[in-house]
Amino acid sequence: MDYQSIRQIIIDIISDIAVDEDVSNLDDNIKLREQLDLDSMDFLDIVMELKKRYKIEVPTEDYMNLATDNEKLY
């Protein structure tokens, strides 16, 4: 799976979780937390959706990276 495919999967999940957020102009060079109003539970929901939809396991020790650094998320 390439970068753009993974990015789109994450954006689709965010769109489903945070329906009021505008994800159309996300900048890969800016942390997601600075662009969207997502809290820790939202990031946990993203992880759970990755597991449910795509059988992708994110190690617990990487959860903080998801919430703080979009390069790790994409």
Biopython code that builds the backbone (N, CA, C, O; Angstrom):
import numpy as np
from Bio.PDB.StructureBuilder import StructureBuilder

atoms = [
    (1, "MET", "N", (0.844, -1.168, 0.000)),
    (1, "MET", "CA", (0.000, 0.000, 0.000)),
    (1, "MET", "C", (0.894, 1.237, 0.000)),
    (1, "MET", "O", (1.836, 1.319, 0.788)),
    (2, "ASP", "N", (0.612, 2.181, -0.860)),
    (2, "ASP", "CA", (1.452, 3.368, -0.961)),
    (2, "ASP", "C", (0.969, 4.486, -0.020)),
    (2, "ASP", "O", (-0.101, 4.404, 0.584)),
    (3, "TYR", "N", (1.784, 5.505, 0.075)),
    (3, "TYR", "CA", (1.523, 6.633, 0.971)),
    (3, "TYR", "C", (0.145, 7.249, 0.738)),
    (3, "TYR", "O", (-0.599, 7.470, 1.694)),
    (4, "GLN", "N", (-0.202, 7.526, -0.503)),
    (4, "GLN", "CA", (-1.476, 8.183, -0.802)),
    (4, "GLN", "C", (-2.663, 7.307, -0.427)),
    (4, "GLN", "O", (-3.685, 7.820, 0.028)),
    (5, "SER", "N", (-2.549, 6.018, -0.606)),
    (5, "SER", "CA", (-3.627, 5.105, -0.217)),
    (5, "SER", "C", (-3.833, 5.110, 1.289)),
    (5, "SER", "O", (-4.963, 5.169, 1.774)),
    (6, "ILE", "N", (-2.732, 5.050, 2.019)),
    (6, "ILE", "CA", (-2.810, 5.080, 3.484)),
    (6, "ILE", "C", (-3.373, 6.412, 3.947)),
    (6, "ILE", "O", (-4.223, 6.456, 4.836)),
    (7, "ARG", "N", (-2.910, 7.478, 3.358)),
    (7, "ARG", "CA", (-3.397, 8.817, 3.708)),
    (7, "ARG", "C", (-4.909, 8.900, 3.504)),
    (7, "ARG", "O", (-5.624, 9.425, 4.357)),
    (8, "GLN", "N", (-5.388, 8.388, 2.386)),
    (8, "GLN", "CA", (-6.817, 8.458, 2.093)),
    (8, "GLN", "C", (-7.636, 7.604, 3.062)),
    (8, "GLN", "O", (-8.735, 7.994, 3.455)),
    (9, "ILE", "N", (-7.113, 6.458, 3.442)),
    (9, "ILE", "CA", (-7.789, 5.615, 4.427)),
    (9, "ILE", "C", (-7.960, 6.376, 5.738)),
    (9, "ILE", "O", (-9.038, 6.371, 6.332)),
    (10, "ILE", "N", (-6.883, 7.031, 6.186)),
    (10, "ILE", "CA", (-6.931, 7.788, 7.435)),
    (10, "ILE", "C", (-7.918, 8.946, 7.318)),
    (10, "ILE", "O", (-8.698, 9.188, 8.240)),
    (11, "ILE", "N", (-7.893, 9.647, 6.222)),
    (11, "ILE", "CA", (-8.818, 10.773, 6.022)),
    (11, "ILE", "C", (-10.259, 10.276, 6.017)),
    (11, "ILE", "O", (-11.134, 10.916, 6.599)),
    (12, "ASP", "N", (-10.512, 9.156, 5.373)),
    (12, "ASP", "CA", (-11.866, 8.597, 5.355)),
    (12, "ASP", "C", (-12.344, 8.253, 6.762)),
    (12, "ASP", "O", (-13.494, 8.514, 7.115)),
    (13, "ILE", "N", (-11.465, 7.673, 7.552)),
    (13, "ILE", "CA", (-11.821, 7.325, 8.929)),
    (13, "ILE", "C", (-12.071, 8.586, 9.734)),
    (13, "ILE", "O", (-13.050, 8.655, 10.478)),
    (14, "ILE", "N", (-11.211, 9.581, 9.603)),
    (14, "ILE", "CA", (-11.417, 10.845, 10.328)),
    (14, "ILE", "C", (-12.752, 11.465, 9.927)),
    (14, "ILE", "O", (-13.473, 11.986, 10.778)),
    (15, "SER", "N", (-13.082, 11.415, 8.654)),
    (15, "SER", "CA", (-14.357, 11.969, 8.181)),
    (15, "SER", "C", (-15.544, 11.268, 8.825)),
    (15, "SER", "O", (-16.557, 11.902, 9.121)),
    (16, "ASP", "N", (-15.424, 9.975, 9.039)),
    (16, "ASP", "CA", (-16.496, 9.213, 9.673)),
    (16, "ASP", "C", (-16.589, 9.478, 11.172)),
    (16, "ASP", "O", (-17.682, 9.498, 11.739)),
    (17, "ILE", "N", (-15.454, 9.676, 11.801)),
    (17, "ILE", "CA", (-15.412, 9.880, 13.253)),
    (17, "ILE", "C", (-15.751, 11.321, 13.633)),
    (17, "ILE", "O", (-16.511, 11.561, 14.571)),
    (18, "ALA", "N", (-15.191, 12.257, 12.909)),
    (18, "ALA", "CA", (-15.368, 13.685, 13.211)),
    (18, "ALA", "C", (-16.103, 14.330, 12.029)),
    (18, "ALA", "O", (-15.505, 15.025, 11.208)),
    (19, "VAL", "N", (-17.391, 14.084, 11.970)),
    (19, "VAL", "CA", (-18.173, 14.481, 10.789)),
    (19, "VAL", "C", (-18.213, 15.989, 10.566)),
    (19, "VAL", "O", (-18.456, 16.432, 9.443)),
    (20, "ASP", "N", (-17.982, 16.779, 11.594)),
    (20, "ASP", "CA", (-18.019, 18.237, 11.453)),
    (20, "ASP", "C", (-16.690, 18.832, 10.985)),
    (20, "ASP", "O", (-16.613, 20.025, 10.691)),
    (21, "GLU", "N", (-15.656, 18.012, 10.917)),
    (21, "GLU", "CA", (-14.337, 18.501, 10.525)),
    (21, "GLU", "C", (-14.204, 18.552, 9.005)),
    (21, "GLU", "O", (-14.679, 17.666, 8.295)),
    (22, "ASP", "N", (-13.551, 19.602, 8.522)),
    (22, "ASP", "CA", (-13.260, 19.735, 7.090)),
    (22, "ASP", "C", (-11.884, 19.134, 6.835)),
    (22, "ASP", "O", (-10.867, 19.699, 7.237)),
    (23, "VAL", "N", (-11.860, 17.995, 6.170)),
    (23, "VAL", "CA", (-10.598, 17.308, 5.906)),
    (23, "VAL", "C", (-10.131, 17.505, 4.469)),
    (23, "VAL", "O", (-9.197, 16.840, 4.022)),
    (24, "SER", "N", (-10.766, 18.399, 3.758)),
    (24, "SER", "CA", (-10.461, 18.578, 2.339)),
    (24, "SER", "C", (-9.125, 19.270, 2.076)),
    (24, "SER", "O", (-8.568, 19.130, 0.987)),
    (25, "ASN", "N", (-8.607, 20.006, 3.041)),
    (25, "ASN", "CA", (-7.370, 20.758, 2.813)),
    (25, "ASN", "C", (-6.287, 20.436, 3.837)),
    (25, "ASN", "O", (-5.534, 21.324, 4.236)),
    (26, "LEU", "N", (-6.200, 19.196, 4.260)),
    (26, "LEU", "CA", (-5.181, 18.843, 5.238)),
    (26, "LEU", "C", (-3.793, 18.985, 4.636)),
    (26, "LEU", "O", (-3.545, 18.592, 3.496)),
    (27, "ASP", "N", (-2.900, 19.553, 5.425)),
    (27, "ASP", "CA", (-1.511, 19.752, 5.018)),
    (27, "ASP", "C", (-0.654, 18.705, 5.725)),
    (27, "ASP", "O", (-0.617, 18.654, 6.954)),
    (28, "ASP", "N", (0.024, 17.879, 4.956)),
    (28, "ASP", "CA", (0.835, 16.809, 5.531)),
    (28, "ASP", "C", (2.003, 17.314, 6.364)),
    (28, "ASP", "O", (2.597, 16.547, 7.121)),
    (29, "ASN", "N", (2.337, 18.580, 6.236)),
    (29, "ASN", "CA", (3.460, 19.143, 6.973)),
    (29, "ASN", "C", (3.048, 19.780, 8.296)),
    (29, "ASN", "O", (3.892, 20.289, 9.034)),
    (30, "ILE", "N", (1.761, 19.751, 8.591)),
    (30, "ILE", "CA", (1.245, 20.325, 9.836)),
    (30, "ILE", "C", (0.580, 19.209, 10.628)),
    (30, "ILE", "O", (-0.170, 18.409, 10.069)),
    (31, "LYS", "N", (0.853, 19.153, 11.920)),
    (31, "LYS", "CA", (0.279, 18.124, 12.773)),
    (31, "LYS", "C", (-1.242, 18.145, 12.695)),
    (31, "LYS", "O", (-1.862, 19.206, 12.628)),
    (32, "LEU", "N", (-1.823, 16.961, 12.704)),
    (32, "LEU", "CA", (-3.284, 16.857, 12.641)),
    (32, "LEU", "C", (-3.955, 17.627, 13.772)),
    (32, "LEU", "O", (-4.980, 18.277, 13.565)),
    (33, "ARG", "N", (-3.378, 17.553, 14.962)),
    (33, "ARG", "CA", (-3.967, 18.255, 16.116)),
    (33, "ARG", "C", (-4.036, 19.762, 15.896)),
    (33, "ARG", "O", (-4.896, 20.428, 16.473)),
    (34, "GLU", "N", (-3.155, 20.302, 15.083)),
    (34, "GLU", "CA", (-3.164, 21.738, 14.800)),
    (34, "GLU", "C", (-4.169, 22.093, 13.710)),
    (34, "GLU", "O", (-4.526, 23.260, 13.551)),
    (35, "GLN", "N", (-4.622, 21.102, 12.965)),
    (35, "GLN", "CA", (-5.550, 21.354, 11.866)),
    (35, "GLN", "C", (-6.987, 20.957, 12.187)),
    (35, "GLN", "O", (-7.934, 21.513, 11.631)),
    (36, "LEU", "N", (-7.136, 20.004, 13.077)),
    (36, "LEU", "CA", (-8.455, 19.464, 13.389)),
    (36, "LEU", "C", (-8.678, 19.462, 14.889)),
    (36, "LEU", "O", (-7.730, 19.412, 15.673)),
    (37, "ASP", "N", (-9.928, 19.517, 15.272)),
    (37, "ASP", "CA", (-10.280, 19.480, 16.688)),
    (37, "ASP", "C", (-10.512, 18.026, 17.104)),
    (37, "ASP", "O", (-11.646, 17.597, 17.313)),
    (38, "LEU", "N", (-9.409, 17.281, 17.219)),
    (38, "LEU", "CA", (-9.461, 15.880, 17.600)),
    (38, "LEU", "C", (-8.876, 15.712, 18.991)),
    (38, "LEU", "O", (-7.847, 16.303, 19.319)),
    (39, "ASP", "N", (-9.539, 14.902, 19.805)),
    (39, "ASP", "CA", (-9.000, 14.633, 21.136)),
    (39, "ASP", "C", (-8.431, 13.214, 21.181)),
    (39, "ASP", "O", (-8.435, 12.502, 20.177)),
    (40, "SER", "N", (-7.951, 12.824, 22.332)),
    (40, "SER", "CA", (-7.321, 11.511, 22.472)),
    (40, "SER", "C", (-8.276, 10.375, 22.129)),
    (40, "SER", "O", (-7.865, 9.366, 21.556)),
    (41, "MET", "N", (-9.525, 10.535, 22.472)),
    (41, "MET", "CA", (-10.518, 9.505, 22.153)),
    (41, "MET", "C", (-10.717, 9.381, 20.641)),
    (41, "MET", "O", (-10.917, 8.282, 20.123)),
    (42, "ASP", "N", (-10.661, 10.500, 19.949)),
    (42, "ASP", "CA", (-10.779, 10.455, 18.490)),
    (42, "ASP", "C", (-9.630, 9.650, 17.885)),
    (42, "ASP", "O", (-9.841, 8.852, 16.972)),
    (43, "PHE", "N", (-8.417, 9.860, 18.392)),
    (43, "PHE", "CA", (-7.271, 9.119, 17.882)),
    (43, "PHE", "C", (-7.388, 7.630, 18.217)),
    (43, "PHE", "O", (-6.996, 6.776, 17.422)),
    (44, "LEU", "N", (-7.924, 7.330, 19.388)),
    (44, "LEU", "CA", (-8.162, 5.931, 19.735)),
    (44, "LEU", "C", (-9.206, 5.327, 18.796)),
    (44, "LEU", "O", (-9.074, 4.180, 18.371)),
    (45, "ASP", "N", (-10.237, 6.098, 18.477)),
    (45, "ASP", "CA", (-11.250, 5.639, 17.521)),
    (45, "ASP", "C", (-10.634, 5.364, 16.147)),
    (45, "ASP", "O", (-11.017, 4.407, 15.475)),
    (46, "ILE", "N", (-9.693, 6.193, 15.737)),
    (46, "ILE", "CA", (-9.008, 5.977, 14.460)),
    (46, "ILE", "C", (-8.276, 4.635, 14.495)),
    (46, "ILE", "O", (-8.359, 3.856, 13.545)),
    (47, "VAL", "N", (-7.571, 4.371, 15.573)),
    (47, "VAL", "CA", (-6.844, 3.117, 15.724)),
    (47, "VAL", "C", (-7.810, 1.931, 15.675)),
    (47, "VAL", "O", (-7.544, 0.927, 15.014)),
    (48, "MET", "N", (-8.926, 2.061, 16.378)),
    (48, "MET", "CA", (-9.896, 0.971, 16.416)),
    (48, "MET", "C", (-10.525, 0.736, 15.039)),
    (48, "MET", "O", (-10.778, -0.408, 14.660)),
    (49, "GLU", "N", (-10.773, 1.793, 14.308)),
    (49, "GLU", "CA", (-11.328, 1.658, 12.956)),
    (49, "GLU", "C", (-10.321, 1.028, 12.004)),
    (49, "GLU", "O", (-10.702, 0.231, 11.147)),
    (50, "LEU", "N", (-9.050, 1.371, 12.138)),
    (50, "LEU", "CA", (-8.017, 0.727, 11.321)),
    (50, "LEU", "C", (-8.021, -0.778, 11.553)),
    (50, "LEU", "O", (-7.906, -1.571, 10.619)),
    (51, "LYS", "N", (-8.154, -1.144, 12.809)),
    (51, "LYS", "CA", (-8.181, -2.568, 13.147)),
    (51, "LYS", "C", (-9.443, -3.228, 12.591)),
    (51, "LYS", "O", (-9.377, -4.303, 11.995)),
    (52, "LYS", "N", (-10.573, -2.588, 12.787)),
    (52, "LYS", "CA", (-11.852, -3.161, 12.365)),
    (52, "LYS", "C", (-11.967, -3.267, 10.843)),
    (52, "LYS", "O", (-12.361, -4.308, 10.317)),
    (53, "ARG", "N", (-11.627, -2.205, 10.150)),
    (53, "ARG", "CA", (-11.825, -2.160, 8.700)),
    (53, "ARG", "C", (-10.731, -2.864, 7.908)),
    (53, "ARG", "O", (-11.003, -3.521, 6.903)),
    (54, "TYR", "N", (-9.492, -2.720, 8.371)),
    (54, "TYR", "CA", (-8.363, -3.169, 7.558)),
    (54, "TYR", "C", (-7.453, -4.179, 8.252)),
    (54, "TYR", "O", (-6.423, -4.571, 7.704)),
    (55, "LYS", "N", (-7.837, -4.602, 9.464)),
    (55, "LYS", "CA", (-7.034, -5.573, 10.219)),
    (55, "LYS", "C", (-5.615, -5.067, 10.464)),
    (55, "LYS", "O", (-4.668, -5.851, 10.517)),
    (56, "ILE", "N", (-5.479, -3.748, 10.612)),
    (56, "ILE", "CA", (-4.188, -3.126, 10.881)),
    (56, "ILE", "C", (-4.057, -2.920, 12.388)),
    (56, "ILE", "O", (-4.887, -2.259, 13.012)),
    (57, "GLU", "N", (-3.022, -3.488, 12.948)),
    (57, "GLU", "CA", (-2.763, -3.353, 14.372)),
    (57, "GLU", "C", (-1.743, -2.239, 14.603)),
    (57, "GLU", "O", (-0.659, -2.255, 14.020)),
    (58, "VAL", "N", (-2.085, -1.290, 15.437)),
    (58, "VAL", "CA", (-1.149, -0.244, 15.841)),
    (58, "VAL", "C", (-0.711, -0.586, 17.259)),
    (58, "VAL", "O", (-1.546, -0.658, 18.161)),
    (59, "PRO", "N", (0.575, -0.796, 17.467)),
    (59, "PRO", "CA", (1.053, -1.128, 18.812)),
    (59, "PRO", "C", (0.709, -0.023, 19.819)),
    (59, "PRO", "O", (0.791, 1.164, 19.506)),
    (60, "THR", "N", (0.332, -0.429, 21.006)),
    (60, "THR", "CA", (-0.051, 0.515, 22.048)),
    (60, "THR", "C", (1.002, 1.580, 22.265)),
    (60, "THR", "O", (0.668, 2.745, 22.481)),
    (61, "GLU", "N", (2.270, 1.201, 22.211)),
    (61, "GLU", "CA", (3.339, 2.171, 22.449)),
    (61, "GLU", "C", (3.410, 3.242, 21.363)),
    (61, "GLU", "O", (4.072, 4.262, 21.557)),
    (62, "ASP", "N", (2.747, 3.037, 20.232)),
    (62, "ASP", "CA", (2.741, 4.030, 19.155)),
    (62, "ASP", "C", (1.534, 4.967, 19.200)),
    (62, "ASP", "O", (1.457, 5.897, 18.398)),
    (63, "TYR", "N", (0.605, 4.748, 20.103)),
    (63, "TYR", "CA", (-0.600, 5.584, 20.164)),
    (63, "TYR", "C", (-0.260, 7.064, 20.311)),
    (63, "TYR", "O", (-0.872, 7.906, 19.653)),
    (64, "MET", "N", (0.703, 7.390, 21.162)),
    (64, "MET", "CA", (1.053, 8.799, 21.364)),
    (64, "MET", "C", (1.609, 9.414, 20.081)),
    (64, "MET", "O", (1.385, 10.597, 19.822)),
    (65, "ASN", "N", (2.314, 8.650, 19.291)),
    (65, "ASN", "CA", (2.819, 9.159, 18.020)),
    (65, "ASN", "C", (1.677, 9.536, 17.088)),
    (65, "ASN", "O", (1.771, 10.518, 16.351)),
    (66, "LEU", "N", (0.621, 8.775, 17.116)),
    (66, "LEU", "CA", (-0.537, 9.092, 16.278)),
    (66, "LEU", "C", (-1.130, 10.435, 16.658)),
    (66, "LEU", "O", (-1.537, 11.206, 15.789)),
    (67, "ALA", "N", (-1.180, 10.711, 17.915)),
    (67, "ALA", "CA", (-1.816, 11.928, 18.391)),
    (67, "ALA", "C", (-0.923, 13.150, 18.270)),
    (67, "ALA", "O", (-1.402, 14.279, 18.370)),
    (68, "THR", "N", (0.370, 12.939, 18.055)),
    (68, "THR", "CA", (1.270, 14.082, 18.086)),
    (68, "THR", "C", (2.005, 14.358, 16.781)),
    (68, "THR", "O", (2.491, 15.470, 16.574)),
    (69, "ASP", "N", (2.095, 13.373, 15.902)),
    (69, "ASP", "CA", (2.930, 13.547, 14.730)),
    (69, "ASP", "C", (2.272, 12.913, 13.520)),
    (69, "ASP", "O", (2.235, 11.689, 13.391)),
    (70, "ASN", "N", (1.750, 13.757, 12.627)),
    (70, "ASN", "CA", (0.999, 13.224, 11.497)),
    (70, "ASN", "C", (1.845, 12.383, 10.559)),
    (70, "ASN", "O", (1.288, 11.566, 9.825)),
    (71, "GLU", "N", (3.138, 12.538, 10.545)),
    (71, "GLU", "CA", (3.971, 11.684, 9.700)),
    (71, "GLU", "C", (3.882, 10.236, 10.154)),
    (71, "GLU", "O", (3.990, 9.321, 9.338)),
    (72, "LYS", "N", (3.688, 10.024, 11.436)),
    (72, "LYS", "CA", (3.535, 8.663, 11.942)),
    (72, "LYS", "C", (2.146, 8.144, 11.603)),
    (72, "LYS", "O", (1.967, 6.947, 11.378)),
    (73, "LEU", "N", (1.174, 9.025, 11.566)),
    (73, "LEU", "CA", (-0.195, 8.613, 11.272)),
    (73, "LEU", "C", (-0.357, 8.251, 9.825)),
    (73, "LEU", "O", (-1.024, 7.265, 9.512)),
    (74, "TYR", "N", (0.225, 9.006, 8.938)),
    (74, "TYR", "CA", (0.125, 8.711, 7.518)),
    (74, "TYR", "C", (1.215, 7.755, 7.165)),
    (74, "TYR", "O", (1.335, 7.356, 6.007)),
]
sb = StructureBuilder()
sb.init_structure("model")
sb.init_model(0)
sb.init_chain("A")
sb.init_seg("    ")
for serial, (resi, resn, name, xyz) in enumerate(atoms, 1):
    if name == "N":
        sb.init_residue(resn, " ", resi, " ")
    sb.init_atom(name, np.array(xyz, "f"), 0.0, 1.0, " ", f" {name:<3s}", serial, name[0])
structure = sb.get_structure()
